[in-house]
Amino acid sequence: MAADKTFLRPLTEADIDTIYSLTSDPRVAKYMRFSTHTSRKEAEELFYEYTKSGNSGWLICLTEDESPVGIAALKQEENDPDTRSMSVFLYPDCWNKGYSTEVVRHMKNAAAAEKIGCLKAYVVQDNAGSCRVLEKSGFSLQEILHFPDMASGLCIYTLQL
């Protein structure tokens, strides 16, 4: 097996500007469950959500030079302490390079180490690349939700650990 191209390191407050550079990019936000961020404060709120007790947030870095390529998080599901929902978003120039597949593997390992029983991922149906990554990583499509303000559906994937 080839060496990993990425690693995850815990988010720090110093990463808020990196979060904002990602979440303020409409190409990234198009596939997220939030609107394009227009202020650093929104990215700061996301940082605190990803790092609050019960959640884990990481900066995704290249192994080669430690440069950031994205953000990843495991968030505790409401009313289900044994389930975490996953978030992964990368800079557009880092798409289609295999990084997401590695990150999902890193997150599965982190969840298993924490004795988490189930992972969930919510993916905009139009995001075919992310759907493929989840499916080849062992996740199963459970449901597609439809909302009046979304052009396509919201896919819910799960993986029992």
C-alpha positions as CSV (number, residue, x, y, z in Angstrom):
1,M,0.0,0.0,0.0
2,A,1.3,3.5,-0.9
3,A,2.2,5.9,1.8
4,D,-0.5,8.4,2.8
5,K,-0.5,11.7,1.1
6,T,-2.4,13.3,4.0
7,F,-2.7,13.4,7.7
8,L,-5.1,15.0,10.2
9,R,-4.0,17.3,13.0
10,P,-6.4,18.7,15.6
11,L,-7.9,22.1,14.7
12,T,-6.6,25.1,16.6
13,E,-7.9,28.7,16.7
14,A,-5.0,29.6,14.4
15,D,-6.8,27.6,11.7
16,I,-9.9,29.8,11.6
17,D,-8.6,31.8,8.7
18,T,-8.0,28.6,6.8
19,I,-11.5,27.5,7.6
20,Y,-12.8,30.8,6.3
21,S,-10.8,30.6,3.1
22,L,-12.6,27.3,2.4
23,T,-16.1,28.2,3.6
24,S,-16.1,31.5,1.8
25,D,-15.4,29.8,-1.6
26,P,-18.8,29.3,-3.3
27,R,-17.4,26.2,-5.1
28,V,-16.8,24.5,-1.7
29,A,-20.0,25.8,0.0
30,K,-22.1,24.5,-2.9
31,Y,-21.6,21.0,-1.5
32,M,-21.9,21.9,2.2
33,R,-25.0,22.2,4.5
34,F,-24.4,25.9,4.9
35,S,-24.4,29.0,2.7
36,T,-21.1,30.5,1.5
37,H,-19.6,32.3,4.5
38,T,-19.4,36.0,4.2
39,S,-17.6,36.8,7.4
40,R,-14.7,35.3,9.5
41,K,-17.2,35.1,12.4
42,E,-19.1,32.4,10.6
43,A,-15.9,30.3,10.2
44,E,-15.1,30.9,13.9
45,E,-18.5,29.6,14.9
46,L,-17.9,26.5,12.7
47,F,-14.5,26.0,14.4
48,Y,-16.2,26.1,17.8
49,E,-18.9,23.6,16.7
50,Y,-16.2,21.2,15.3
51,T,-14.1,21.4,18.5
52,K,-16.7,21.4,21.3
53,S,-16.9,18.5,23.6
54,G,-18.0,15.3,21.9
55,N,-16.8,16.5,18.5
56,S,-13.4,16.2,16.8
57,G,-12.2,18.7,14.2
58,W,-9.0,18.4,12.1
59,L,-7.0,20.3,9.6
60,I,-6.2,18.0,6.6
61,C,-2.6,18.5,5.7
62,L,-0.3,17.1,3.0
63,T,2.3,14.7,4.4
64,E,4.9,16.1,2.0
65,D,5.0,19.7,3.3
66,E,2.2,20.0,5.9
67,S,0.3,22.5,3.8
68,P,-3.5,22.5,4.5
69,V,-5.8,21.0,1.9
70,G,-9.0,21.0,3.9
71,I,-11.0,20.5,7.0
72,A,-12.6,17.3,8.5
73,A,-14.8,16.8,11.5
74,L,-16.7,14.1,13.4
75,K,-19.8,15.6,15.1
76,Q,-21.9,13.9,17.7
77,E,-25.4,13.3,16.4
78,E,-28.2,14.8,18.5
79,N,-29.8,12.2,20.9
80,D,-27.4,9.5,19.7
81,P,-24.1,9.4,21.6
82,D,-22.9,6.3,19.6
83,T,-23.1,8.1,16.2
84,R,-20.9,10.7,14.6
85,S,-21.7,12.6,11.4
86,M,-18.7,13.3,9.2
87,S,-17.8,16.5,7.4
88,V,-15.0,16.8,4.9
89,F,-14.2,19.7,2.6
90,L,-11.2,20.4,0.5
91,Y,-9.9,23.2,-1.6
92,P,-11.1,22.8,-5.2
93,D,-7.6,22.3,-6.5
94,C,-7.3,19.3,-4.2
95,W,-10.4,17.6,-5.5
96,N,-10.0,14.3,-7.5
97,K,-6.6,13.5,-6.0
98,G,-7.6,10.7,-3.7
99,Y,-7.3,12.9,-0.5
100,S,-11.0,12.4,0.5
101,T,-10.6,8.6,0.4
102,E,-7.6,8.8,2.7
103,V,-9.4,11.3,5.0
104,V,-12.4,9.0,5.3
105,R,-10.1,6.1,6.2
106,H,-8.4,8.3,8.9
107,M,-11.8,9.3,10.3
108,K,-13.0,5.7,10.4
109,N,-9.9,4.8,12.3
110,A,-10.4,7.7,14.7
111,A,-14.1,6.7,15.3
112,A,-13.1,3.0,15.9
113,A,-10.4,4.1,18.4
114,E,-13.1,6.1,20.2
115,K,-15.4,3.1,20.2
116,I,-18.0,4.9,18.1
117,G,-20.6,2.5,16.7
118,C,-21.9,4.3,13.6
119,L,-20.7,7.0,11.2
120,K,-23.1,9.1,9.1
121,A,-22.4,11.3,6.1
122,Y,-24.8,13.8,4.6
123,V,-23.9,14.5,1.0
124,V,-25.6,16.7,-1.6
125,Q,-26.8,14.3,-4.3
126,D,-25.1,16.3,-7.0
127,N,-21.7,15.7,-5.3
128,A,-21.1,12.4,-7.2
129,G,-17.4,12.3,-6.2
130,S,-18.2,12.3,-2.5
131,C,-20.9,9.7,-3.0
132,R,-18.4,7.5,-4.7
133,V,-15.8,8.0,-2.0
134,L,-18.3,6.9,0.7
135,E,-19.5,3.9,-1.3
136,K,-16.0,2.6,-1.9
137,S,-15.2,3.2,1.8
138,G,-18.0,0.8,2.9
139,F,-20.8,3.3,3.5
140,S,-24.4,2.4,2.5
141,L,-26.9,4.9,1.1
142,Q,-29.8,4.9,3.6
143,E,-32.1,7.6,2.4
144,I,-32.4,10.7,0.1
145,L,-34.1,13.7,1.6
146,H,-35.7,16.4,-0.6
147,F,-36.1,20.0,0.5
148,P,-37.8,22.9,-1.4
149,D,-34.7,25.0,-1.2
150,M,-32.4,22.3,-2.6
151,A,-32.2,21.6,-6.3
152,S,-31.1,18.0,-5.7
153,G,-31.5,15.7,-2.7
154,L,-29.5,15.2,0.4
155,C,-28.1,11.7,0.6
156,I,-27.7,10.1,4.0
157,Y,-24.9,7.4,4.2
158,T,-24.1,5.2,7.2
159,L,-21.4,2.8,8.2
160,Q,-21.6,0.5,11.2
161,L,-18.3,0.1,12.9
